[in-house]
Amino acid sequence: NRASPSYGLDFVYINTNQRNFLFNGIDTRQNLEYQLNSRLNVRSLFNLRLNLIQSTRGVGSDYLLNRNYTILKRELNPEIAFQPTEMFRLIGSFQYIPKDNIHPSNKGERAEFKNLGLEARLNQVNKRTFTANVKYINIYFLNGDVNSPLGYDMLESIRPGNNFTWQVNIQQKLTNGL
């Protein structure tokens, strides 16, 4: 029910395959993803969202053995948004993401993400939008080399342990249509 302002539920299926023919051999990438997205508005002040995602990402290489892996990733993403006025919105989110290497040559590599996020958005209609975002990311990594292609991919280029990320964005409308 995408058009309803009260609630909505949708299912997404993504299947991509990529094959590169290189001088040394063939590189392949495969991604299969299932998403279930839901939302519920409560009294027009609160918006609750829950996203469930399962994906399988496979990478294969004829000439680099450490680039052969398959990552099974599951995600749980609850989110609550508080919007007291049309101009201001505050969003709190949590993510739990376990990742496992399920390739036949795996060594039990596993990563586990726990993310807490807070976002504030101030919007002046037809003028500018100010967005500030901060996240605390806790990553646990087991049985893997952080500096390998698999480690880089599983950890999303973030180091294991406690991490903080932040982002500030200002968007200004200059004229109509620009």
Salt bridges, closest charged atoms under 4 A:
GLU75 OE2 - LYS73 NZ 3.17
GLU79 OE2 - ARG49 NE 3.81
ASP100 OD2 - ARG74 NH2 3.08
ASP100 OD1 - ARG110 NH1 2.69
GLU112 OE1 - ARG110 NH2 3.50
GLU112 OE2 - LYS114 NZ 3.63
GLU119 OE2 - ARG121 NH2 2.89
ASP153 OD2 - ARG57 NE 2.97
GLU156 OE2 - LYS99 NZ 2.72
